[in-house]
Amino acid sequence: MIRVVFLLVIFALIGAVRFVHDVPTDSTTLSSPFHINGIFPSLAVTAESGPKRSECGIGALMPWADHLYMVTYLSVPNAGAGTGLYEISPNFTMRTVAKHNSTYANRLLHPQSNQIIIGAWAIDMARNVRAFTDLLHVRIGGVAVHLTDPSRLVYMLGMDGPLYECDVYQMNCTLLFDLVETLGIPKDAGEQPHFKAAHTMNGRLVVASNTFEEADFLKTQHGGRLAEWMGPGHNWTIIESEAFVEVAGRGNFGKVIYALGWDTASVILKVFVGQSDSKNDVGTWQTYRLPKASHAYDHLWQTEWPRIREVETERYLMDMHGQFYELSPLGWAGSTWGIRPVCRHLRMIPDYTSYRGLLVLGGNEVSSIFDNNLVTGQAQSGLYFGKTDDLWSFGKPQGWGGPWRYTNVTANIPSDPYLMTGFDKKVVHVAVHSGNVKKVSVTIQIDVTGIAGHMGESWFNYTAVELSPTNPYVYHVFADGYSAHWVRVVSDQSCQLTAYFHYT
């Protein structure tokens, strides 16, 4: 009798499970679309196979009105076909909202009008879509809050240098600057402008261009720019003449602006802290350096687009040169800290976001790009859906770089802080290249708290290495398990030096 009752209960449960599974829920069922390890082939986007062949990267992802919006891009306008603005529904079906033949990688929530700006379109809370027709054939790399009329206007930054202000109600745009001319980018000498990001905070508009070609590597020219503008009545200020690709920050938590770039030596992280109780270093740009996990991102075309995004509440995920980092939006005592590597990857990730509890990574998969790669076919890109913690199962953090690479250093002036935490095996290579010096002592200093010497905290001398004409190169292997948060080097002589760290 007990066995019969038990079997009846089991059958009833099975029936209940089948019933629940079959119940429709507002146009969807509990069954999920086909996917492989977080990749949904049905959500892939493609460009047409020709006759013009370009790429089909996913330039921007934005959750809005219960849907996920996505815009794709060609290499240059009218260099192909098949790209567009797409809408992904909660049941993981996708529809094309608009088609275009241009390049877009911008997104912004405009709270005053309750719209998002993505690509050349504005989308309201009822999912009505309107286009900035002036921008339908312009490559747009960034969008930012307006400095003087944020309720009505936004800035739109073209990759080739035009800066527009656009009315989010009238949907028209006015050209303000040609930043190639304004920022003195040597375009006529072969430097290709490549503006990638814009951000407004702390009373300034900050823009980034990641121009980096052979002349930049050889240091014969400098086409990259990180620059800021305080609005009408002010001139533009060039902060750096190196390749910069991202600018981001929240309006609270110390109002920290982060900017990402690189040079021949390493990844560069510039930090601007807008307010602080201590008032130390407020209103100045600070420089930190990070390893490169790959040199396959060094050219201006190969970095599209490293991002700083909030993917969990009040936590940043930063992607640069093939490595993800955890980054805090906080800025206390005039500085920032807490940066640590998460993982390496080879994927090209133009944008990433959170959607319905998932981490979504955009892609820019292989394509022929003007028939330069004849062993590839149709341009396509896919999405990865997973959890933020999945990133820790990607490649183990590694990288190389340093504060000095054939750098003319000044005696007793420390280098920029260079990230040390979160890596396993560590070695530093130090070499002297020139200078009429008989002996050079280079001291390695470490920061263990993560604040890089701010708030009056000290750097500690770890060791010193000696260089001379007969011994111009030395290396130092750090003991297994040894780590600090930041490391820097200082020379007792003015000369040309390299200090380069390898983390494996």
N, C-alpha and C positions, 0 to 999 in steps of 0.2 A: 504493500500500500504506500509506504513512504517513497519507494522508488518511482511509482506511478505519479505521485504528487510532484516529485522533483522534476520528472521529465515534462510534466505539464507546465511547470513554472519556466523551464528552459525554453520550451516552444513559445510560450507567451512573450518572453523577453526577445526572442528572435523576431517574432512578428512585430513587436513594438519598434525594434531597431529598424526593420524594413519600412515600417510606416513612417517613422521620423525621417528616414533618408529620402522617401518619395514625396514628402510634403513640399510644395513649391513655396518659395519666399521671395516675393516681389520681383518677378522676372528671372529668378535664378534658382538653382537647386544646390544642395549641399555637396554635390560632386564638383571637383575642381578640374580646370583644363589640364591638358597634358603638359608635363614639364619634366625636365631632367636636371636634378640638383639645383633647382632655383631658376633655370632658364626656361622660358615659355616661348617655344618656336612661333606660336600664333601671334605673339606680340612683337616679332622682329619687324624692322622697317628696311625697305630697300630703295635704291635708286634704279632708274631704268637702265637697261643694258646698253643703250646707245641710241644714236650714233656717237653723241658726246658722252664720255665716261668720266665720272667724277667720284667723290666719296659720298657717304651717307651717314655722317656722325650724328649722335644724339646730343644736341647742343644744350638743352635745358629741360629739367623735369620740375614740375610744380604741382603739389596736391591742392585741389581747390574744388569746392562745391561737391564734395563726396566723390570726386573723380581725380584721376591723375592725368595731367596734361604734359605733352612731350612735343618738342620741336626739333626737327632734323636740319642738317645743313649740307650744302655742296661746298667744294673748295672755294669757288668764286661764283658770283652771280652768272646765270645763264651758261654755266659750264656743264650742264647736265639737266636731268629732270627726274621727278619722282619723289622729291622731298616735300615735307608738309608739316602742318600742325595736327596733332593727334590727341584723342581723348580716350582714356582707358577707364572702363566702368568698374564698379565694385565686384562684378562677377568675371572680371578679366577678359572682357571683350573690348575690341578697339575699333574706333571709327575715325576716318579722316575728316577733320574740321575744315581745313583749308590747305590748298596746294600752293607751293611757291618754288621759285628757282633761285634762291639766294642762300645766305649764310646767317644763322641766328644762334646765339648762345647766351641769351640774357633772360633774367626773370626777376620780378619784384612784386611784392604786395603793396598796393597803393591804398592805405586804409581810409583816406579821406573820401575816395570815390567807391570804396568797396569793390575794387577790381584787382585782378592780377595783370601784370604786363609780362608777356612772354613772346619773344620774337617781335614781330611787327603787329601784334594783336593785343587788345584789351578784352578781358573776359569778366563779366559781372557775376553776381551770386546766383543768378538764374541761368547761367551758362550761355548767355548771349555773347556773341563774338563780334568785335568790330576791329577794323584794320587801320593802321597808320599808313595810308596809301603812299605818302612821301617816302616811306622806308621799304617798300616792297622790292626794291632792287639795290638796297644798301646792305652791306655786311655789318651787322650789329653785334658787338662783343660785350657791351655792358649797358646797364640802366641804373640810374641813381636818383635819389630824392633831390628835389630842387632846393637851392639854398635860400631863395627869397620868396618863392610862391609855391610851397610844397602842396597846398590844397588843390592846385590846378595843373601844375607842370611837373614834368620829370625830365631828367637828362638822358639822352640816348647817345652812346658812344660808338661810332663806326670803327671797324677794324683798320680802315685805311686813314683814319685821322679826323674825320668830321665829328664835331660835337654839336648835337642839336638840343634844343629844348622843345618838348612836345606837350601839347594840351590834351589831357586825358578825357576831356569832354568833347571838344571840337575835333579832335583826332588829326590835327595838323601840326607840322614841325617847322621850326626856324633854325637855320644854321647859325651857330654862335662863333665857332673857331674852326680853323684848319690847324689841328694840333701838330701836324708835321712841320708846318712853318713856325707856329708859335713856340714849339719846344726845340726847334733847331735840329731836327732829325736829318742827317745827311742823305736824303733819298737820292739826290742826283749822283752821289758817290757810290750808289749800289746798296745802301741800307734800306731794307724793305720794312715800312711801318707795319706794325702788327698789334694794334691795341686790343686788349683782352678783358679789361675789367675797369669798373668805375664804382666808387662808393662815396657817399656823403655822410660826414659825422664830424663833430667837434668844430663846426663852422667852416668846414673846408670840403671841397670836392677833390678826391684823389683818383688819379687815373694811372693805368699801367700798360706799357707796351713791351712785348717780349722779343724784340728784334735781337737775334743772336745768330750771326753767320761767321764765316771764316775770319773776316776782318776783326770781329769782336773777340774771337778766340785768340787771334794774334795781337790784340790790343792796339791795332793801328787805327781803328775807328770804334765809336760807341754809339750804336743805334737804339739801344733799349732806353726806356724812360720810366721813372716813377716820379710823378709831379703832382702838385696841389695848387688849388685856386680858391681864394677866399670870397669870390664873387665880384660883381661890378665895382669898379674903382680900384681893383687890385691886379697886379701882374701875376702871371704864373711863376711858380718856384719849382725848379728841378731838384728833387731830393736825391735821386740816383740816376746815373747814365748807364746803368746795366739793365739786363733783361728782367722785367717784372711781369707777372702773369696773373696775379690775384690781389684784390683788396677786399677786406671784410671786417665786420665788427658790429656789436650790439650797442644800442643807445644807453644801456645801463651798465652795471658791473664795472665801474671805473672808466667807462667809455674808451675802451682800447681798440685802436685800429691796427689790424695786421695786414702786412703786405708781403707777398711771396715772390722771390726772384732767384737769380743765380748768376754766377760768373765762372771763370775757369777753375776757381779753387773749390767752390762748394755751393750748396743752397744757401740763400740769404733770407732771413726773416727780419723784416723791419717792424718795429713796434712803436706806436704813438699812444701815450697815456694822456687822456684829456683832463682827468681830475684825480686828485688824491688828497687824503687828509694831511699827509706829511708835506705835500707840495714839492717833494724831491723829484727832479727830472720831469716835471710836468711840462707839457708843451714842447718836448724834444723827441726826435726820432732816435730810437735805440736800435742797434744792430746785433743780431745773433746769427750764428752759422750752424748749419746742419749737414749731415752727410748726404751724398748722392748714392741712392741705392742702384742706380743705373746711369750710364752715359748715353743711353738710347733716347733720352729726353732733352739733349742739349740744344738741338737746333730749334729755331723759332717755330717750325712746322710740327715738331714732335711733342710740343707741350700744349695740348688742347683738351680740356682746360684744367689744370690743377686747381683745386677748389679748397675753400674753408667753409664748411657747412655745419649747421646744427642738426644732427640726426637723432639725438636723444635730448630731452629737455635740458637746456642750459649747459650743453656739452658740445664742444666742437670736434669734428673729425677733419683733419687736414691731410690732403693728398699732394705730394710733391716728389717729382723725379722717381716715381715707382715705389714710394713708401708712404703708408698711412701713419699719422701721428694723432695721439690724443692731445687736445689743446683746451685750456680753460679760457673762457671769455673774461675772467677776472683780471683786474689791474689794480693792485694795492701798492701803496708806498712808491708810486711812480714807476712800477715795473710789472713784469708778468713772469710767471713760472709755472711749472707743472707739465712742461712739454715732455712727452715720451713717445718712442716709436711703438707702433702696433704690429705692422707686418710689411713685407715686400710684396710686390705684384708686378706682372708684366702687362696687365690689361690697360688699354687706353680708356680712361674714365672721364669723359667731358663734364659730367655732372652726376650728382647723387642726392638722394633725398629719403625721407621717411613717408610711407604710405600704408595706412591700416596696420600699423605695428611691424611693418617690414622695412628693412633697409633695401633701397632700390639703387642699383648701380647702372648708369647708362654706359654705352659702349661706342666705339668707333672701330669696327672690325675692318679687316683687310679689304682693299679696293684697288683698282688699277690706277686711279688718279691721273688722268690725261694719258693713259696707256704707258706710263712709266714703269709699271710692273705687269709684264705680259703673262705671268703665270697665275694671275688671279682673274676672277670673272666678275660677277655682278656685285656691286657695292651693297653692303648690308651691315646692319648693327642690331644687337639684341640687348635685352635687359636682364639683369640678375636680381632676383628677389630672395632675400634671406634675412638673417638676424645680424645686428651689429656685432654681436660676439662671434659670429662666424669668421670675422676678419682675423681672429687670433689663430685660425687654422690655416691661414695663407702662409706665405713664406716667412721664415724667421728673419727679424730685422738684421740687416747688414748694410754696409756702405763705406764710402771712403771720401776723403776731402780734408780740408783744413783751413785754418785762418790765413795761412801764407802759402802762396805758390809763386815762386820767383818774384817775391814782393820786396820792394825797397822799404825797409823798416827803419824807424827812428829809435835810437838808443833809449831804453828805459820806458818806452811807451808800450803798454800791453796790447796784445792782439784782441780782436773781437772774441767773445765767448763762443766756444764750439761745443756742441752737444756730446755728452759722453754716456749718459744713462741709458739703460735698456738694451745694451749690446753685450755680446759674449766676449770673444777673444779680441784683444786690443793691442795695437802696436803703433808707435809714432816714428816717422822718418824725418830727420832734421838735416838740412844741408845748407852750406854757405856757398854762394855763387860768385860774388864780387865784393869789392871793397878793400881798401888798403889797410887791412887789419891782420895782425899776427895771431890774435886769439879772440874767439867769440864764445861767450858763455850764454846759453839759452836756458832760462828757467821755466819749467813746467809748473803751472799753478792750477789748483783745483778748487771748485766750489761744491760743497756737499749738501747745501740746503735748497738749491734750485733757484736762488734769487740773484745769482750772478754778480754778487758784490754790492747790490743796492741795499738801502736801509742801513748803511754803515757796517754791514757784515763783511768779514774779511775773506780774501782769497788765501789759500794755504799753499806754501811752497812744497811741491811734491818731490822734485829732483831737478838737477841741472845737468846739461850735457855740454861738453867742451868741443869746440871746432877750431881748426887751424888750417893753414895752407897744406900741411902734410896729412891732415885728417879732416877733410872738408865735409864728411858725411858720417853720421852715426844713426843708430836706431835704438829704440828702447821698447822692450816687451813688458807690458803690464802683467802682473801676477794674475793667475787664474782667480776669478771671483772678485778682483778689484774693480771698483767703479766709483764714479762721482757723478754729479749732475752736469756740471759744465767744466770745461778745461780751457785754459788759455796759455799763451807763451809770451815771454818778454826777453828781449836781447839786451845785453849790456853795451852793444856797439851798433852804430848805424851802418847797414850793409844790405845786400840782397840775400834773402833767406827763403827757404821752403820749410814749412812744418806741416806734415801731412799725416793724417790718421787713417789707419785701415782697421775696420771693425768686421770680424768674420765669425 
